[in-house]
């Protein structure tokens, strides 16, 4: 361990996957990088723990579906990761579950689904548009103040390319894109589908993590975002901790040092430029740049609000990040048995969102700070694929508000546990007697454990007013965060949340490009 | 921490100030205008008489409608320094400082005076409402910000005999006050040696319930010193002569501009010397550094224009053909005996290029408009400056 006064080029706050992606990217360019992680474990929202001896399970996030292929290639992660694509099972309380496996849409018993073609048509249209938007994720947002200079034109290239590609799709598709991009998934889905499991699938996949219901404007866009890398859900072997582990290995391989159990007390600044950081233990570490993968407000406060212009402070403190997602892990006594599903199907991505209106109703209650009568759930039983005889369920329970009326305490957490089991038991009655232990993580717990603002898994709502040139806020979208040498590198920056690695990687490249370290 | 103030009842017409009864008795023309929602005298009897009283006697003006904010608490100094472009730490307790403040793009929001009442206590006086902006500035800091616009009423006592009036009113303690000094001269009565006229003068602040007694005290003490009430019209001429800017007239306060590009930096307003880049971050600092490096886009300058017809609203030309700016304020200066103006010119005019400027003046004469192109000279010094205004202790007149 380097001692007092040790000199690094860059100190990165937070060993979430984005912080690690930034560290690996910088390390590969020969920069000396130190990553500080306040908790004892690396990974942030992507960690695993043992729910029972020798039985690892994802603590918070559990599926990777947006891991950016460019990031994987640049950091050499493919050899370090073992991930399995999952079919999606839309649970139905009459055991007529619907299976979505790529282009195959059918009932779980193998019979054809009458709406399969209509569903695919909608989904593939959104995927196609998502593919157009995807390149934007790997560039810093254009500089709106850049004007019409040659350099400014270079900055706007990705947008110009997007406009060109839209045009080349032909008039019909372009019009369609412009018509739907800001609209809501509920109307789009129900234009062509009856409300049922397939509409419920589109509705649910558009809102995971979001403080938005399927009828909220912009949810078509959030579905495009989810489909940015194809949208196939991947289950990492060993849980999400393995994904973070791969990022950490890449960072270490690139020469970065990672210290856990150390947090940043404040960013040190002299003459409007970063000089290093002070840790919670009082150690001062000098560095030419500091990158923060914490949320926008926390990062600002680490530097001190006085270093930010008044308008910037106002914008930053008004960033919307109201967490809506809880995590419930259930250790089972025996192998699961869900009526109507084969063992292979049970190993898929199980979704409790039987209709789009069900999803909207859950949001309606949650947005007023209430626990919904019936939340939407994305559950996986990762142990089924591994062939062992011990099993556990990893469940993302959505529309569990961070700002719950009455606040979060043990009683509220017990209600969350009961609600999760009740909801799953509609489709899986045997579950009630099969529970050995439950670990429930409320949005408040997730906030405490990972420092994600509001427990929000995107760190800031992924809505059209908080994206691209206005993520996290207007004028601070290009990773540089007010003070020279201070950078945002986490999910609160472009392109946003999900375990994609793009924010950290882009931020590192922007830092190098800005010449701060020269 | 910051506390919300109790909402007050809404006045549906212009509100009388605490001095209104006294002013109304003297306002022979019944000539009023609105000022921040208050009734303010435009002229009492004759603006020339009021102007000459500013320069030769003593005048009283009700400045209660000025916006007044108290910033008080452990972080008050940091908040003020975050707000304004100059370094308030260099202003001692008991002193008053002229200040400008900017938005994040370095564009001037407003100007005003800041009274340092204590180590951690300030009173900000300005033309425009700043309550919300001050709270924005104070987010994350520990200080209370209160709007004292109505909790404090104020009179401006200006003119060469201003000190004699104070003395006759039993306030001779002000003798030792230097320009920009402030003190609580009696319990509940604050005085500062400040003003907007460029002459010897004081401003007095007290609670509204003491308004009448303060007015009567100064009024009766001032009779032998030629005291005269003044309105906005006379003040406007005096402030122009002495080179004070009027927000909304000589520059567009950026928060009140809807169009982009209408804001101006302190450099462009001629107050670059106030900008202290060494004091740490303040609002707009990074943008102002860039503006300083790039140079000003405009120059707000004083013009001395030939002839005697005021060049109000005139375009300013360079070499007779190219419009390079416009006049923002103009008047014939009776004291300087010059035809004076503030004008905003596009750089480099008014900066590196100062010759060949003309004002295009339109004059209405007996039913017809006459056009005159008059030579305009850029001058650096105020048109009016008087040593007696700065002398301590002041002379009797």
Interface residues (C-beta under 8 A of the other chain):
Chain A: X272 X301 X305 X306 X307 X308 X309 X310 X311 X312 X313 X314 X317 X475 X482
Chain B: X78 X82 X103 X104 X133 X136 X137 X139 X140 X141 X280 X281 X283 X284 X285 X286
